[in-house]
Amino acid sequence: MTKQAKITLSGAREIPFNALVLSQANVRRVKAGVSIDSLAADIARRGLLQSLTVRAQRDEEGKETGHFEVPAGGRRFRALQMLVKQRRLAKTEPVPCIVRDDDAVSAEEDSLAENVHREPLHPLDQFRSMQKLVEQGSDVETIAATFMVTPAVVKQRLKLAEVSPKLHDIYAEDGMTLEQLMAFSVSSDHARQEQVWDMLASSHTQQPWYIRARPTEDKVRASDKRVLFVTLDAYREAGGHILRDLFESDDGGWLEDVALLDRLQAEKLEAEVAGIAAEGWKWVETAVDFPYGHTFGHRPIDGVAAETSAEDEARIEALREEADRLEDEWAGAEDIPDEISARIEAIDEEIAPLVSKPLIYDPEEMAIAGTFVSIDVDGSLHIERGFVRPEDEPQAPAEDGASEGEGAAGDAIDDDVQGAGTSEMTVAVAIVTANWR
């Protein structure tokens, strides 16, 4: 039996950078992946993580020149070269290298093998690695700067790392697509995520949009008018959690604690209604929405417009002039600064109550009338003042002028009717009706 020869690995040594030259045998010609600038910045931060593969350079006679060619690791070589040009790395700095001396394998083959046999990091490993860095104390901005990505990308990766481990395993085995995993990241409830995945087995569709809709179907969109009325800030301050989709437009996300939203809405609506009731109305009815025709059968009362004071007129004019000036100044601009947009919005909000004052009603009519209060689509209050319910209408006084004889006759007929049978009563009523006519 022939004894198998032991494998001998190429030796490693440190070679001064100025003794290295890029080999023409390097197979990489097309630029792809991380830029040389980014790679140079990464080397400057953490050093060279992978040695260069080099071969001794020989002259025409086959003698070594004292320099070494780099057939594998050209991008690392260029990154080091950039650091030398930037005077951040000495040109004589020792570089760790693997020195190849094998005539049976060409330099081109070395270069091709290094690139072909390189297995890219699985996305799931990347998600988990970033999560580990956060657990070790790194913040999103630091991670983003380290790996030359935006903070938004890091947040997306961390969001994917928070998906159920069971779904991670399925994704790792190619049981679901990355787009499906992204859809599951909308919810932070692992049990719900797994429930939705099990449900998909019998579903006619497994599209990401369908997955995304399931964990949020019992939540409230941030664009809902109830949320606009309460405000997201108030909901957050009360401890409410918001689900966000970091991969698709979500209009601000979904409010997870619906009971908390309902409580905040009821409390704020009650406070607003107290001020309206203090105006002197007999009743104030509230609802998020009223059904169509809710004012049918109610009599509206008339009010008169409140006069605008000279002070208010001057303020309105000043605000409008400021708004016109800002709009003219920024007309046609592609990007309007946030502070300018905020100021224009503040002007509109200040003008609105000055030009849309409530009507003034007669206090006596207000004492029998009421107001409907609901929430408008933009989150503002929709107030409908001045409606009288049928049961609150004033009763007309009894007519005067009936003669004494008619009264006596009526009394007599009443006595007769009370003592008569059913048929006689019918006749008596007919007689009374005839007399009144």
ZASEGU-957751 format. One record per residue (C-alpha): residue number from 1; residue in three letters; x negated, y negated, z. Coordinates in nm, 4 decimals, m for minus. Each point is the difference from the previous one (the first is absolute). Example, Ala and Ser with C-alpha at 12.3 -4.5 7.8 and 13.67 -1.06 7.14 Angstrom:
REC  resi  resn  X  Y  Z
REC  1  ALA  m1.2300  0.4500  0.7800
REC  2  SER  m0.1370  m0.3440  m0.0660
% end
This chain:
REC  resi  resn  X  Y  Z
REC  1  MET  0.0000  0.0000  0.0000
REC  2  THR  m0.1423  m0.3360  m0.1053
REC  3  LYS  m0.0456  m0.2402  0.2873
REC  4  GLN  0.1805  m0.3325  m0.0573
REC  5  ALA  m0.2254  m0.3058  0.0167
REC  6  LYS  0.0714  m0.2538  0.2737
REC  7  ILE  0.1245  m0.3446  m0.1062
REC  8  THR  m0.2447  m0.2812  0.0583
REC  9  LEU  0.1446  m0.3512  0.0434
REC  10  SER  m0.1697  m0.3045  m0.1426
REC  11  GLY  m0.2026  m0.1942  0.2499
REC  12  ALA  0.1024  m0.3359  0.1421
REC  13  ARG  m0.2264  m0.2997  0.0390
REC  14  GLU  0.0113  m0.3757  0.0279
REC  15  ILE  m0.1168  m0.1953  m0.3043
REC  16  PRO  m0.0486  m0.3804  m0.0161
REC  17  PHE  0.2800  m0.1594  m0.2009
REC  18  ASN  m0.2447  m0.1683  m0.2398
REC  19  ALA  m0.1249  0.3459  m0.0989
REC  20  LEU  0.3467  0.0995  m0.1269
REC  21  VAL  0.1373  m0.0554  m0.3509
REC  22  LEU  0.3399  0.0828  m0.1448
REC  23  SER  m0.0130  0.3039  m0.2267
REC  24  GLN  0.1488  0.0005  m0.3483
REC  25  ALA  0.1146  0.3529  0.0770
REC  26  ASN  0.2768  m0.1333  0.2310
REC  27  VAL  0.3280  0.1104  m0.1606
REC  28  ARG  0.2129  m0.2751  0.1518
REC  29  ARG  0.0535  m0.2678  m0.2634
REC  30  VAL  0.3540  m0.1275  0.0632
REC  31  LYS  0.0576  m0.2209  0.3032
REC  32  ALA  0.2609  0.1476  0.2341
REC  33  GLY  0.0851  0.0073  0.3682
REC  34  VAL  m0.1436  m0.2302  0.2642
REC  35  SER  m0.1910  m0.2974  m0.1426
REC  36  ILE  m0.3749  m0.0354  0.0466
REC  37  ASP  0.0640  m0.3125  0.2106
REC  38  SER  0.2236  0.1947  0.2385
REC  39  LEU  m0.2423  0.2910  0.0163
REC  40  ALA  m0.2898  m0.2365  0.0760
REC  41  ALA  0.2011  m0.1605  0.2805
REC  42  ASP  0.0788  0.3437  0.1423
REC  43  ILE  m0.3679  0.1056  m0.0107
REC  44  ALA  m0.0966  m0.3235  0.1708
REC  45  ARG  0.2446  0.0771  0.2780
REC  46  ARG  m0.0593  0.3703  0.0614
REC  47  GLY  m0.3151  0.0893  m0.1937
REC  48  LEU  m0.0391  0.2601  m0.2738
REC  49  LEU  0.2178  0.2997  0.0848
REC  50  GLN  m0.1095  0.2200  m0.2892
REC  51  SER  m0.3549  0.0481  m0.1270
REC  52  LEU  m0.0957  m0.0657  m0.3606
REC  53  THR  m0.0970  0.2936  m0.2211
REC  54  VAL  m0.3267  m0.0802  m0.1770
REC  55  ARG  m0.2627  0.1572  m0.2248
REC  56  ALA  m0.3622  m0.1005  m0.0421
REC  57  GLN  m0.0508  m0.2225  m0.3011
REC  58  ARG  m0.2577  0.1326  m0.2467
REC  59  ASP  m0.1925  m0.1665  m0.2813
REC  60  GLU  m0.0406  0.1257  m0.3539
REC  61  GLU  m0.2674  0.2415  0.1150
REC  62  GLY  0.2236  0.1422  0.2717
REC  63  LYS  m0.1864  m0.1595  0.2871
REC  64  GLU  0.1863  m0.1553  0.2946
REC  65  THR  0.0032  m0.3803  m0.0039
REC  66  GLY  0.0683  m0.0477  0.3690
REC  67  HIS  0.3569  m0.1125  m0.0717
REC  68  PHE  0.3191  0.2028  0.0290
REC  69  GLU  0.3033  0.0016  m0.2281
REC  70  VAL  0.3534  0.0047  0.1452
REC  71  PRO  0.2272  0.2222  m0.2152
REC  72  ALA  0.2616  0.0488  0.2756
REC  73  GLY  0.1000  m0.2908  0.2216
REC  74  GLY  m0.0152  m0.2836  m0.2526
REC  75  ARG  0.2715  m0.2049  0.1681
REC  76  ARG  m0.1745  0.0231  0.3333
REC  77  PHE  m0.3224  m0.1020  m0.1719
REC  78  ARG  0.1667  m0.3077  m0.1547
REC  79  ALA  0.1530  m0.0931  0.3350
REC  80  LEU  m0.3446  0.0180  0.1652
REC  81  GLN  m0.1410  m0.2017  m0.2885
REC  82  MET  0.2634  m0.2680  0.0614
REC  83  LEU  m0.0932  m0.0184  0.3687
REC  84  VAL  m0.3667  m0.0433  m0.0966
REC  85  LYS  0.0902  m0.2852  m0.2378
REC  86  GLN  0.2027  m0.1608  0.2786
REC  87  ARG  m0.3091  0.0288  0.2235
REC  88  ARG  0.1988  0.2081  0.2447
REC  89  LEU  m0.2176  0.3067  m0.0591
REC  90  ALA  m0.3790  0.0154  m0.0366
REC  91  LYS  m0.1134  0.1330  m0.3364
REC  92  THR  m0.2338  0.2393  0.1811
REC  93  GLU  0.2742  0.1295  0.2312
REC  94  PRO  m0.0233  0.3841  0.0228
REC  95  VAL  0.3000  0.1677  m0.1634
REC  96  PRO  0.0997  0.3573  0.0961
REC  97  CYS  m0.0231  0.2172  m0.3101
REC  98  ILE  0.0331  0.3648  m0.1018
REC  99  VAL  m0.2942  0.0728  m0.2327
REC  100  ARG  0.0893  0.2463  m0.2719
REC  101  ASP  m0.2771  0.1976  m0.1714
REC  102  ASP  0.1795  0.2632  m0.2050
REC  103  ASP  m0.0677  0.0333  m0.3693
REC  104  ALA  0.2778  0.2567  m0.0335
REC  105  VAL  0.2669  m0.2613  0.0799
REC  106  SER  m0.0008  m0.3280  m0.1910
REC  107  ALA  0.0447  m0.3459  0.1484
REC  108  GLU  0.3212  m0.0401  m0.2030
REC  109  GLU  0.1380  0.3148  0.1594
REC  110  ASP  m0.0823  m0.1337  0.3470
REC  111  SER  0.1846  m0.3232  m0.0766
REC  112  LEU  0.3021  0.1787  m0.1441
REC  113  ALA  0.0188  0.2486  0.2893
REC  114  GLU  m0.0092  m0.2732  0.2646
REC  115  ASN  0.2970  m0.1784  m0.1592
REC  116  VAL  0.2030  0.3034  m0.1069
REC  117  HIS  m0.0277  0.1943  0.3246
REC  118  ARG  0.0914  m0.3027  0.2106
REC  119  GLU  0.3441  0.0556  0.1519
REC  120  PRO  0.1905  m0.3210  0.0671
REC  121  LEU  0.1419  m0.0468  0.3488
REC  122  HIS  0.3595  0.1194  0.0295
REC  123  PRO  0.2353  m0.2950  0.0644
REC  124  LEU  0.1227  0.1644  0.3199
REC  125  ASP  m0.3554  0.0118  0.1341
REC  126  GLN  m0.0338  m0.3692  m0.0790
REC  127  PHE  0.3231  m0.0824  0.1867
REC  128  ARG  m0.1062  0.1962  0.3050
REC  129  SER  m0.3518  m0.1447  m0.0028
REC  130  MET  0.1309  m0.3557  0.0070
REC  131  GLN  0.2369  0.0947  0.2801
REC  132  LYS  m0.2965  0.1399  0.1936
REC  133  LEU  m0.1884  m0.3284  m0.0440
REC  134  VAL  0.2973  m0.1883  0.1464
REC  135  GLU  0.0103  0.2407  0.2942
REC  136  GLN  m0.3705  m0.0716  0.0544
REC  137  GLY  0.0713  m0.3730  0.0285
REC  138  SER  m0.0353  m0.1380  m0.3526
REC  139  ASP  0.2653  m0.2440  m0.1200
REC  140  VAL  0.1620  m0.0110  m0.3436
REC  141  GLU  m0.2013  m0.3004  m0.1200
REC  142  THR  m0.3312  0.1609  0.0957
REC  143  ILE  0.0859  0.3255  m0.1757
REC  144  ALA  0.1111  m0.1909  m0.3081
REC  145  ALA  m0.3234  m0.1987  m0.0119
REC  146  THR  m0.2118  0.3120  0.0545
REC  147  PHE  0.1551  0.1976  m0.2848
REC  148  MET  0.0529  m0.2940  m0.2359
REC  149  VAL  0.3800  0.0216  m0.0082
REC  150  THR  0.2774  m0.2353  0.1048
REC  151  PRO  0.1614  0.0192  0.3459
REC  152  ALA  0.3249  0.0957  m0.1750
REC  153  VAL  m0.1662  0.3120  m0.1434
REC  154  VAL  m0.1262  0.0984  0.3445
REC  155  LYS  0.3496  m0.0456  0.1471
REC  156  GLN  0.1413  0.2221  m0.2735
REC  157  ARG  m0.2537  0.2737  0.0771
REC  158  LEU  0.0723  m0.0234  0.3728
REC  159  LYS  0.3730  0.0191  m0.0693
REC  160  LEU  m0.0500  0.3210  m0.1972
REC  161  ALA  m0.2110  0.1398  0.2832
REC  162  GLU  0.3017  m0.0407  0.2319
REC  163  VAL  0.2239  0.2322  m0.2021
REC  164  SER  0.0920  0.3344  0.1597
REC  165  PRO  m0.2957  0.2452  0.0188
REC  166  LYS  0.2305  0.2658  m0.1470
REC  167  LEU  0.0495  m0.2138  m0.3116
REC  168  HIS  m0.3743  m0.0716  m0.0080
REC  169  ASP  m0.0637  0.3740  m0.0241
REC  170  ILE  0.2519  0.0337  m0.2827
REC  171  TYR  m0.1635  m0.2894  m0.1842
REC  172  ALA  m0.3465  0.1491  0.0516
REC  173  GLU  0.1201  0.3212  m0.1655
REC  174  ASP  0.1447  m0.1971  m0.2949
REC  175  GLY  0.3536  0.0716  0.1213
REC  176  MET  0.0984  m0.3648  m0.0466
REC  177  THR  m0.1293  m0.2972  m0.1935
REC  178  LEU  m0.1691  m0.3074  0.1399
REC  179  GLU  0.3014  m0.2071  m0.1091
REC  180  GLN  0.2289  0.2227  0.2072
REC  181  LEU  m0.2303  m0.0314  0.3021
REC  182  MET  0.0116  m0.3792  m0.0430
REC  183  ALA  0.3802  0.0120  0.0074
REC  184  PHE  m0.0023  0.1940  0.3286
REC  185  SER  m0.2208  m0.2668  0.1603
REC  186  VAL  0.3014  m0.2353  0.0192
REC  187  SER  0.1064  0.1796  0.3195
REC  188  SER  m0.2163  0.0629  0.3061
REC  189  ASP  0.2307  0.2766  0.1259
REC  190  HIS  m0.1776  0.3305  m0.0707
REC  191  ALA  0.3091  0.2087  0.0727
REC  192  ARG  0.2053  m0.2053  m0.2461
REC  193  GLN  m0.2761  0.0237  m0.2638
REC  194  GLU  m0.0081  0.3781  0.0311
REC  195  GLN  0.3792  0.0170  m0.0062
REC  196  VAL  0.0104  m0.1956  m0.3253
REC  197  TRP  m0.2692  0.2239  m0.1524
REC  198  ASP  0.2008  0.3124  0.0891
REC  199  MET  0.3103  m0.1617  m0.1470
REC  200  LEU  m0.1798  m0.0583  m0.3307
REC  201  ALA  m0.0206  0.3771  m0.0548
REC  202  SER  0.3725  0.0004  m0.0827
REC  203  SER  0.0130  m0.3456  m0.1568
REC  204  HIS  0.0400  m0.0708  m0.3713
REC  205  THR  m0.2774  m0.2583  0.0184
REC  206  GLN  m0.3279  m0.0391  0.1819
REC  207  GLN  m0.0847  m0.3423  m0.1378
REC  208  PRO  m0.1811  m0.2438  0.2344
REC  209  TRP  0.2905  m0.2481  m0.0129
REC  210  TYR  0.2353  0.2710  0.1276
REC  211  ILE  m0.2392  0.0962  0.2798
REC  212  ARG  m0.0475  m0.3645  0.0955
REC  213  ALA  0.3755  m0.0540  0.0340
REC  214  ARG  0.0641  0.2890  0.2406
REC  215  PRO  m0.1942  m0.1164  0.3105
REC  216  THR  0.1427  m0.3516  m0.0343
REC  217  GLU  0.3657  0.0762  m0.0705
REC  218  ASP  0.1053  m0.0658  0.3621
REC  219  LYS  m0.2212  m0.3093  0.0364
REC  220  VAL  0.0745  m0.3658  m0.0774
REC  221  ARG  m0.1885  m0.1865  m0.2703
REC  222  ALA  m0.1916  m0.3089  0.1059
REC  223  SER  0.1852  m0.1882  m0.2747
REC  224  ASP  0.3391  0.0811  0.1601
REC  225  LYS  0.1911  m0.3124  0.1028
REC  226  ARG  0.0221  0.1202  0.3606
REC  227  VAL  m0.3790  0.0074  0.0143
REC  228  LEU  m0.0244  m0.3428  m0.1609
REC  229  PHE  0.2403  m0.1283  0.2670
REC  230  VAL  m0.1910  0.1531  0.2924
REC  231  THR  m0.3474  m0.0529  m0.1666
REC  232  LEU  m0.2787  0.2565  m0.0175
REC  233  ASP  m0.2013  m0.1913  0.2592
REC  234  ALA  0.2760  0.0332  0.2590
REC  235  TYR  0.0372  0.3705  m0.0786
REC  236  ARG  m0.3761  0.0588  0.0387
REC  237  GLU  m0.0157  m0.1996  0.3240
REC  238  ALA  0.2768  0.2218  0.1387
REC  239  GLY  m0.2142  0.3068  m0.0725
REC  240  GLY  0.1540  0.1054  m0.3309
REC  241  HIS  m0.1993  0.2070  m0.2491
REC  242  ILE  m0.0043  m0.0606  m0.3746
REC  243  LEU  m0.0662  0.2710  m0.2576
REC  244  ARG  m0.2116  m0.1212  m0.2911
REC  245  ASP  m0.0731  0.1475  m0.3401
REC  246  LEU  m0.3591  m0.0937  m0.0800
REC  247  PHE  0.0204  0.1436  m0.3505
REC  248  GLU  0.3208  m0.1495  m0.1402
REC  249  SER  0.1831  m0.3307  0.0337
REC  250  ASP  0.2277  0.0403  0.3027
REC  251  ASP  0.1492  m0.3501  0.0535
REC  252  GLY  m0.1551  m0.0178  0.3455
REC  253  GLY  0.0663  0.3611  0.1007
REC  254  TRP  0.2671  0.1617  0.2151
REC  255  LEU  0.0989  m0.0633  0.3622
REC  256  GLU  m0.0123  0.3290  0.1854
REC  257  ASP  0.1809  m0.0948  0.3224
REC  258  VAL  0.3518  m0.0731  m0.1254
REC  259  ALA  0.1470  m0.0098  0.3519
REC  260  LEU  m0.2470  m0.2743  0.0966
REC  261  LEU  0.0888  m0.1977  m0.3117
REC  262  ASP  0.3715  0.0272  0.0818
REC  263  ARG  m0.0630  m0.1238  0.3553
REC  264  LEU  m0.2072  m0.2976  m0.1135
REC  265  GLN  0.2600  m0.0859  m0.2619
REC  266  ALA  0.2857  0.0160  0.2513
REC  267  GLU  m0.1896  m0.2147  0.2521
REC  268  LYS  m0.0926  m0.2673  m0.2529
REC  269  LEU  0.3476  m0.0038  m0.1541
REC  270  GLU  0.1551  m0.0356  0.3470
REC  271  ALA  m0.2241  m0.2987  0.0744
REC  272  GLU  0.0877  m0.1657  m0.3318
REC  273  VAL  0.3726  0.0625  0.0506
REC  274  ALA  m0.0095  m0.1591  0.3463
REC  275  GLY  m0.0969  m0.3307  m0.1566
REC  276  ILE  0.2765  0.0247  m0.2614
REC  277  ALA  0.2624  0.0912  0.2599
REC  278  ALA  m0.1032  m0.3054  0.2027
REC  279  GLU  0.1277  m0.2173  m0.2852
REC  280  GLY  0.3529  0.0671  0.1322
REC  281  TRP  0.1371  0.2857  m0.2120
REC  282  LYS  0.2610  0.2360  0.1443
REC  283  TRP  m0.1869  0.3056  m0.1298
REC  284  VAL  m0.3167  0.0983  m0.1831
REC  285  GLU  m0.0139  0.3334  m0.1821
REC  286  THR  m0.3404  0.1453  m0.0955
REC  287  ALA  m0.1248  0.2777  m0.2285
REC  288  VAL  m0.3003  0.0775  m0.2165
REC  289  ASP  0.2448  0.0124  m0.2926
REC  290  PHE  0.3712  m0.0688  m0.0232
REC  291  PRO  0.2164  0.1967  m0.2445
REC  292  TYR  0.1308  m0.1703  m0.3095
REC  293  GLY  0.3083  m0.2078  0.0754
REC  294  HIS  m0.0631  m0.0314  0.3734
REC  295  THR  0.1466  m0.3526  m0.0010
REC  296  PHE  0.3256  0.1053  m0.1726
REC  297  GLY  0.3018  m0.0890  0.2107
REC  298  HIS  m0.1916  m0.2711  0.1868
REC  299  ARG  0.0806  m0.3666  m0.0498
REC  300  PRO  m0.3092  m0.2149  m0.0617
REC  301  ILE  m0.0053  m0.3375  0.1723
REC  302  ASP  m0.1499  m0.3086  m0.1554
REC  303  GLY  m0.3124  m0.1746  0.1229
REC  304  VAL  m0.1731  m0.3193  m0.1002
REC  305  ALA  m0.3629  m0.0366  m0.0958
REC  306  ALA  m0.2303  m0.1449  0.2635
REC  307  GLU  m0.1583  m0.3313  m0.0858
REC  308  THR  m0.3742  0.0005  m0.0561
REC  309  SER  m0.1809  m0.2534  0.2154
REC  310  ALA  m0.2418  m0.2496  m0.1468
REC  311  GLU  m0.2809  0.1749  0.1862
REC  312  ASP  0.0910  0.3365  m0.1570
REC  313  GLU  0.0274  m0.1589  m0.3448
REC  314  ALA  m0.3489  m0.1451  0.0340
REC  315  ARG  m0.1398  0.3319  0.1162
REC  316  ILE  0.1625  0.1899  m0.2887
REC  317  GLU  m0.1412  m0.2487  m0.2514
REC  318  ALA  m0.3501  0.0264  0.1483
REC  319  LEU  0.0074  0.3796  m0.0052
REC  320  ARG  0.1216  0.0133  m0.3588
REC  321  GLU  m0.2715  m0.2399  m0.1117
REC  322  GLU  m0.2643  0.2156  0.1689
REC  323  ALA  0.1386  0.3153  m0.1611
REC  324  ASP  0.0063  m0.1626  m0.3452
REC  325  ARG  m0.3578  m0.1199  0.0429
REC  326  LEU  m0.1250  0.3442  0.1000
REC  327  GLU  0.1853  0.1718  m0.2843
REC  328  ASP  m0.1365  m0.2469  m0.2561
REC  329  GLU  m0.3515  0.0382  0.1370
REC  330  TRP  0.0023  0.3795  m0.0214
REC  331  ALA  0.2167  0.0432  m0.3093
REC  332  GLY  m0.1593  0.2475  m0.2383
REC  333  ALA  m0.2530  0.1265  0.2548
REC  334  GLU  m0.0511  0.3777  m0.0065
REC  335  ASP  m0.0703  0.0263  0.3724
REC  336  ILE  0.1672  m0.2325  0.2497
REC  337  PRO  m0.1692  m0.0098  0.3444
REC  338  ASP  0.1968  0.1641  0.2778
REC  339  GLU  0.0113  m0.3212  0.2017
REC  340  ILE  0.1619  m0.1864  m0.2932
REC  341  SER  0.2634  0.2703  m0.0478
REC  342  ALA  0.0660  0.0022  0.3739
REC  343  ARG  0.0429  m0.3770  0.0050
REC  344  ILE  0.2488  0.0003  m0.2902
REC  345  GLU  0.1988  0.2738  0.1740
REC  346  ALA  m0.0040  m0.1961  0.3276
REC  347  ILE  0.1317  m0.3084  m0.1817
REC  348  ASP  0.2904  0.1994  m0.1455
REC  349  GLU  0.0820  0.1403  0.3447
REC  350  GLU  0.0002  m0.3480  0.1558
REC  351  ILE  0.2165  m0.1537  m0.2737
REC  352  ALA  0.2653  0.2756  0.0053
REC  353  PRO  0.1664  m0.0869  0.3368
REC  354  LEU  m0.0181  m0.3713  m0.0753
REC  355  VAL  0.2007  0.0285  m0.3230
REC  356  SER  0.2261  0.2906  0.0996
REC  357  LYS  0.1522  m0.1087  0.3289
REC  358  PRO  0.3147  0.1799  0.1249
REC  359  LEU  0.3350  m0.1643  m0.0673
REC  360  ILE  0.1719  m0.1850  0.2837
REC  361  TYR  0.3350  0.1470  0.1075
REC  362  ASP  0.2928  m0.1240  0.2079
REC  363  PRO  m0.0495  0.1329  0.3580
REC  364  GLU  0.3704  0.0888  0.0282
REC  365  GLU  m0.0243  0.2193  m0.3113
REC  366  MET  m0.3286  0.1501  0.1158
REC  367  ALA  0.1784  0.1121  0.3181
REC  368  ILE  0.2131  0.2429  m0.2048
REC  369  ALA  m0.2534  0.0839  m0.2738
REC  370  GLY  m0.3143  0.2102  m0.0177
REC  371  THR  m0.3173  0.0770  m0.1916
REC  372  PHE  m0.1489  0.2989  m0.1814
REC  373  VAL  m0.3769  0.0475  0.0398
REC  374  SER  m0.1995  0.2508  m0.2066
REC  375  ILE  m0.3541  0.0410  m0.1351
REC  376  ASP  m0.0785  m0.1215  m0.3514
REC  377  VAL  m0.2257  0.1838  m0.2456
REC  378  ASP  m0.2964  m0.2241  0.0862
REC  379  GLY  0.0344  0.0646  0.3728
REC  380  SER  0.1650  m0.3315  0.0795
REC  381  LEU  0.3361  m0.0311  0.1751
REC  382  HIS  0.3089  m0.0190  m0.2213
REC  383  ILE  0.2520  m0.2071  0.1969
REC  384  GLU  0.3648  m0.0363  m0.1115
REC  385  ARG  0.1696  m0.2529  0.2290
REC  386  GLY  0.3639  m0.0951  0.0387
REC  387  PHE  0.2446  0.2911  m0.0452
REC  388  VAL  0.3293  0.0415  0.1890
REC  389  ARG  0.1357  0.3480  0.0614
REC  390  PRO  0.3727  0.0522  m0.0604
REC  391  GLU  0.0637  0.0720  0.3692
REC  392  ASP  m0.1669  m0.3280  0.0973
REC  393  GLU  0.2204  m0.2163  m0.2229
REC  394  PRO  0.2102  m0.2561  0.1942
REC  395  GLN  0.3641  0.1108  0.0397
REC  396  ALA  0.2645  m0.2325  m0.1534
REC  397  PRO  0.2326  m0.1545  0.2686
REC  398  ALA  0.3705  0.1063  0.0103
REC  399  GLU  0.2339  m0.2174  m0.2112
REC  400  ASP  0.2232  m0.2474  0.1906
REC  401  GLY  0.3502  m0.1229  m0.0952
REC  402  ALA  0.2165  0.3123  0.0393
REC  403  SER  0.3572  m0.1064  0.1091
REC  404  GLU  0.1464  0.0990  0.3335
REC  405  GLY  0.2836  0.1770  m0.1786
REC  406  GLU  m0.2389  0.2034  m0.2033
REC  407  GLY  m0.1858  0.0817  0.3193
REC  408  ALA  0.3191  0.1108  0.1737
REC  409  ALA  0.1072  0.2036  m0.3003
REC  410  GLY  m0.3401  0.1592  m0.0075
REC  411  ASP  0.0226  0.0878  0.3675
REC  412  ALA  0.3430  0.1525  m0.0514
REC  413  ILE  m0.1150  0.2003  m0.2948
REC  414  ASP  m0.3025  0.1190  0.1960
REC  415  ASP  0.2314  0.1217  0.2755
REC  416  ASP  0.2155  0.1794  m0.2545
REC  417  VAL  m0.2976  0.1605  m0.1649
REC  418  GLN  m0.1389  0.1286  0.3301
REC  419  GLY  0.3321  0.1754  0.0721
REC  420  ALA  0.0625  0.1364  m0.3486
REC  421  GLY  m0.0960  0.3290  m0.1630
REC  422  THR  m0.2448  0.0393  m0.2845
REC  423  SER  0.2441  m0.0849  m0.2791
REC  424  GLU  0.1396  m0.3005  0.1880
REC  425  MET  m0.3538  m0.1282  0.0626
REC  426  THR  m0.0697  0.0030  m0.3749
REC  427  VAL  0.3120  m0.2057  m0.0631
REC  428  ALA  m0.0896  m0.2464  0.2797
REC  429  VAL  m0.3466  m0.0559  m0.1449
REC  430  ALA  0.1569  m0.0714  m0.3390
REC  431  ILE  0.2369  m0.2523  0.1600
REC  432  VAL  m0.2827  m0.1753  0.1811
REC  433  THR  m0.1981  m0.0200  m0.3196
REC  434  ALA  0.2991  m0.1486  m0.1808
REC  435  ASN  0.0541  m0.2604  0.2733
REC  436  TRP  m0.3723  m0.1045  m0.0085
REC  437  ARG  0.0149  m0.0464  m0.3706
% end
